[in-house]
Amino acid sequence: MKKNTTENETMKRKKSCGLLITGAVLLIAGIIFAVYAYNTSYQASLTATDDKLQLQRPYSYALILIFLAVPLTVKGIYNAIRGADRTNKPDVRRLAIAGLMAALCYIGFAFFKIDLTVGPEKASFHFGNVFCVLGALLIGGYWGGLAGAVGMTIGDFTTSYVTSAPKTFLLKLCIGLIVGFVAHKIFKLDKEHSAKYVTGVTILSCACGMAFNVVADPVVGYFYKTYLLGVPQDITKALVKIATLTTAVNAVVAVIAASVFYLALRPALRKAGLFIQVTPTPEAR
């Protein structure tokens, strides 16, 4: 019986190198593009007075391409060695909610923020993280994090935070992955539990994701701005201090708001038949 089960699991997975090739090509292209853009348009933007943001866009696009290619390459290596699961079918509801969360992340950042300026750089209080965390609770860490990464990266590109877009993409994706991992992988939040259990796990999951951001945002921001953007260290250090404050406030707001929204939406989605089962049931495995 055990042998048959193992054989069935093996048949569900098929080794594939397609994602690995795609990720590797994008990674190489991103590195070449980044080196070229940094030495041309980005260097020109440092002394430019007009169209500064336009000159910085190509370098930001290249860095995002690299950050996107790295997980694709890692996943491609996994698929080539262990095989990819061919039994999972796309869930239209999850895709729709991901799109909605991405739009709300964009709105929460682009239209509901207070900017603080330090030299040529900025930090801000905003509501974008709320919907990144909420997305991870509703549809899982990968899709929720991707929704936050896409929505808030677009927010950076359409405002004066163009050079922060690659960092935003990376950190928001990580926030979603951490919240989703704690909520759905460890505590199985999407299954039936008591109201007290759901409330506690919801708050804990949100707190874990935002605690990561409170630590990672200033640290990653320092190395990112100093070594990838070439921002002077004195400005970077001042910006890190302000970023620590704004990130902490944003984290508290995100934990409270996302928890309230999820606890309110959970029963309504269950009643409407729109609740997403993130953790696979034994029958679906």
C-alpha positions as CSV (number, residue, x, y, z in Angstrom):
1,M,0.0,0.0,0.0
2,K,2.8,2.4,0.9
3,K,4.6,1.5,-2.3
4,N,1.6,2.3,-4.4
5,T,1.2,5.7,-2.6
6,T,4.8,6.6,-3.3
7,E,4.4,5.6,-6.9
8,N,1.3,7.8,-7.3
9,E,3.1,10.7,-5.7
10,T,6.0,10.3,-8.2
11,M,3.6,10.2,-11.1
12,K,2.1,13.5,-10.0
13,R,5.4,15.1,-10.3
14,K,7.4,15.6,-13.5
15,K,11.0,16.9,-13.7
16,S,11.3,20.1,-15.8
17,C,14.1,22.4,-16.7
18,G,11.9,25.0,-18.4
19,L,11.6,27.3,-15.3
20,L,15.3,26.9,-14.6
21,I,16.2,28.0,-18.1
22,T,13.8,30.9,-18.0
23,G,15.1,32.1,-14.6
24,A,18.8,31.8,-15.7
25,V,18.2,33.7,-18.9
26,L,16.3,36.5,-17.0
27,L,19.1,36.6,-14.4
28,I,21.8,37.0,-16.9
29,A,19.9,39.5,-18.9
30,G,19.1,41.5,-15.7
31,I,22.7,41.6,-14.7
32,I,23.8,42.8,-18.1
33,F,21.0,45.4,-18.2
34,A,21.8,46.6,-14.7
35,V,25.5,47.1,-15.4
36,Y,24.7,49.0,-18.6
37,A,21.9,51.2,-17.0
38,Y,24.0,52.0,-13.9
39,N,26.9,53.2,-16.0
40,T,24.8,55.2,-18.4
41,S,21.3,56.6,-17.4
42,Y,21.7,56.2,-13.6
43,Q,25.1,57.9,-13.5
44,A,23.6,60.7,-15.6
45,S,20.7,61.1,-13.2
46,L,23.1,61.9,-10.3
47,T,24.0,65.2,-11.9
48,A,20.8,65.9,-13.8
49,T,18.4,68.6,-12.8
50,D,15.5,67.6,-15.2
51,D,13.9,64.2,-15.9
52,K,15.9,62.7,-12.9
53,L,13.3,60.0,-12.3
54,Q,13.1,59.0,-15.9
55,L,16.9,58.5,-16.0
56,Q,16.7,56.3,-12.9
57,R,13.9,54.0,-14.2
58,P,16.0,51.7,-16.4
59,Y,18.4,50.8,-13.5
60,S,15.4,50.1,-11.2
61,Y,13.8,47.9,-13.9
62,A,17.0,46.0,-14.2
63,L,17.3,45.4,-10.4
64,I,13.7,44.2,-10.2
65,L,14.4,41.8,-13.1
66,I,17.3,40.4,-11.1
67,F,15.3,40.1,-7.9
68,L,12.5,38.3,-9.8
69,A,14.9,36.0,-11.7
70,V,16.6,34.7,-8.5
71,P,13.6,32.9,-7.0
72,L,12.6,31.7,-10.4
73,T,16.0,30.1,-10.9
74,V,15.9,28.5,-7.4
75,K,12.4,27.1,-8.1
76,G,13.7,25.9,-11.5
77,I,16.6,24.1,-9.8
78,Y,14.1,22.4,-7.4
79,N,11.8,21.4,-10.3
80,A,14.8,20.0,-12.2
81,I,15.9,17.9,-9.2
82,R,12.7,16.9,-7.4
83,G,10.1,17.5,-10.1
84,A,7.1,19.9,-10.3
85,D,3.6,19.0,-9.1
86,R,1.3,18.7,-12.2
87,T,-1.9,18.1,-10.3
88,N,-2.4,21.7,-9.0
89,K,-4.9,23.6,-11.1
90,P,-5.1,27.5,-11.1
91,D,-7.8,28.9,-8.8
92,V,-9.6,31.8,-10.4
93,R,-10.8,33.1,-7.1
94,R,-7.3,33.3,-5.8
95,L,-6.1,35.1,-8.9
96,A,-9.0,37.6,-8.6
97,I,-8.3,38.3,-4.9
98,A,-4.6,38.7,-5.7
99,G,-5.4,41.3,-8.3
100,L,-7.7,43.1,-5.8
101,M,-5.0,43.1,-3.1
102,A,-2.4,44.4,-5.5
103,A,-4.7,47.3,-6.5
104,L,-5.4,48.0,-2.8
105,C,-1.6,47.9,-2.0
106,Y,-1.0,50.4,-4.7
107,I,-3.8,52.7,-3.5
108,G,-2.8,52.4,0.1
109,F,0.8,53.4,-0.7
110,A,0.3,55.9,-3.6
111,F,-2.6,57.9,-2.2
112,F,-2.6,57.4,1.6
113,K,0.9,58.4,2.6
114,I,2.9,61.1,4.4
115,D,6.4,61.7,3.0
116,L,9.5,62.6,5.0
117,T,12.4,63.9,3.0
118,V,16.1,63.4,3.8
119,G,18.3,65.1,1.2
120,P,17.5,63.5,-2.1
121,E,15.8,60.4,-0.5
122,K,12.5,59.9,1.2
123,A,10.6,57.7,3.7
124,S,6.9,57.6,4.3
125,F,4.0,56.6,6.5
126,H,1.5,54.6,4.4
127,F,-1.2,51.9,4.4
128,G,0.2,49.6,1.7
129,N,1.5,47.0,4.0
130,V,-2.0,46.4,5.4
131,F,-3.2,44.8,2.2
132,C,0.0,42.9,1.6
133,V,-0.5,41.2,5.0
134,L,-4.3,40.7,4.4
135,G,-3.6,39.1,1.1
136,A,-1.2,36.6,2.7
137,L,-3.9,35.7,5.3
138,L,-6.6,35.3,2.6
139,I,-4.9,33.5,-0.2
140,G,-1.5,32.3,1.1
141,G,2.0,33.7,1.4
142,Y,3.1,33.4,-2.2
143,W,0.1,35.0,-3.8
144,G,-0.4,37.6,-1.0
145,G,3.3,38.5,-1.0
146,L,3.3,38.7,-4.8
147,A,0.2,41.0,-4.7
148,G,2.0,43.3,-2.3
149,A,5.2,43.3,-4.2
150,V,3.5,44.1,-7.5
151,G,1.1,46.7,-6.1
152,M,3.6,48.6,-4.1
153,T,6.3,48.4,-6.7
154,I,4.0,50.0,-9.2
155,G,3.3,52.6,-6.5
156,D,7.0,53.3,-6.4
157,F,7.3,53.6,-10.1
158,T,4.4,56.1,-10.3
159,T,5.7,58.3,-7.5
160,S,9.0,59.7,-6.6
161,Y,10.2,56.4,-5.1
162,V,11.5,55.0,-8.4
163,T,14.8,53.9,-7.0
164,S,13.2,52.1,-4.1
165,A,11.1,49.8,-6.3
166,P,13.5,46.8,-6.4
167,K,13.9,46.9,-2.6
168,T,10.1,47.2,-2.2
169,F,9.5,44.2,-4.5
170,L,11.9,42.0,-2.5
171,L,10.7,43.0,1.0
172,K,6.9,42.9,0.3
173,L,7.3,39.4,-1.2
174,C,9.1,38.3,1.9
175,I,6.5,39.8,4.2
176,G,3.8,37.8,2.4
177,L,5.8,34.6,2.5
178,I,6.4,34.9,6.3
179,V,2.8,35.8,7.2
180,G,1.5,33.0,5.0
181,F,4.0,30.5,6.4
182,V,3.1,31.2,10.0
183,A,-0.6,31.4,9.3
184,H,-1.2,28.5,7.0
185,K,1.8,26.2,7.2
186,I,2.3,26.2,10.9
187,F,-1.1,27.0,12.4
188,K,-3.4,25.9,9.5
189,L,-5.4,29.1,9.8
190,D,-7.7,28.4,6.8
191,K,-9.3,25.3,8.6
192,E,-12.1,25.3,11.1
193,H,-10.9,26.6,14.5
194,S,-12.4,28.4,17.5
195,A,-12.8,32.2,17.3
196,K,-10.1,32.6,20.0
197,Y,-7.6,30.5,18.1
198,V,-8.2,32.3,14.8
199,T,-7.8,35.7,16.5
200,G,-4.6,34.8,18.2
201,V,-3.0,33.2,15.1
202,T,-4.1,36.1,12.9
203,I,-2.4,38.7,15.2
204,L,0.7,36.5,15.6
205,S,1.1,35.9,11.9
206,C,0.7,39.6,11.1
207,A,3.2,40.5,13.9
208,C,5.8,38.0,12.5
209,G,5.6,39.4,9.0
210,M,5.8,43.0,10.2
211,A,8.6,42.3,12.7
212,F,10.6,41.0,9.9
213,N,10.0,44.3,8.0
214,V,10.9,46.5,10.9
215,V,14.3,44.8,11.0
216,A,14.9,44.1,7.3
217,D,13.7,47.4,5.8
218,P,16.4,49.6,7.5
219,V,19.1,47.0,7.2
220,V,18.4,46.1,3.6
221,G,17.8,49.8,2.8
222,Y,21.2,50.8,4.1
223,F,23.1,48.3,2.0
224,Y,20.8,48.8,-1.0
225,K,21.2,52.6,-1.1
226,T,24.9,52.6,-0.2
227,Y,26.2,49.9,-2.5
228,L,23.6,49.6,-5.3
229,L,22.5,53.3,-5.6
230,G,25.7,55.0,-4.4
231,V,23.9,57.3,-1.9
232,P,26.4,59.0,0.4
233,Q,26.7,57.2,3.8
234,D,25.8,60.2,5.9
235,I,22.5,60.6,4.0
236,T,21.9,56.9,4.1
237,K,22.4,56.7,7.9
238,A,20.0,59.6,8.5
239,L,17.5,58.0,6.2
240,V,17.8,54.6,8.0
241,K,16.9,56.3,11.3
242,I,13.8,57.9,9.8
243,A,13.0,54.6,8.0
244,T,13.1,52.7,11.3
245,L,10.5,55.1,12.8
246,T,8.2,55.0,9.8
247,T,8.5,51.3,9.3
248,A,7.7,50.7,13.0
249,V,4.6,52.9,12.8
250,N,3.5,51.3,9.5
251,A,4.0,47.8,11.1
252,V,1.7,48.6,14.1
253,V,-0.9,50.0,11.7
254,A,-0.7,46.9,9.4
255,V,-1.0,44.4,12.3
256,I,-4.1,46.1,13.7
257,A,-5.8,46.9,10.5
258,A,-5.1,43.6,8.7
259,S,-6.2,41.6,11.7
260,V,-9.5,43.5,12.0
261,F,-10.1,43.2,8.2
262,Y,-9.4,39.4,8.1
263,L,-11.4,38.6,11.2
264,A,-14.4,40.5,9.7
265,L,-14.0,39.0,6.2
266,R,-13.4,35.4,7.2
267,P,-16.9,34.5,8.2
268,A,-18.4,36.5,5.4
269,L,-16.3,34.7,2.8
270,R,-17.1,31.3,4.3
271,K,-20.8,32.1,4.1
272,A,-20.6,33.3,0.5
273,G,-18.5,30.2,-0.5
274,L,-15.5,32.4,-1.5
275,F,-13.2,31.3,1.3
276,I,-9.8,30.0,-0.1
277,Q,-8.5,26.7,1.3
278,V,-4.8,27.5,1.3
279,T,-3.7,24.3,3.1
280,P,-4.4,21.3,0.9
281,T,-6.8,18.7,2.3
282,P,-5.6,15.1,2.5
283,E,-7.9,14.2,-0.5
284,A,-6.3,17.0,-2.6
285,R,-2.8,15.8,-2.1
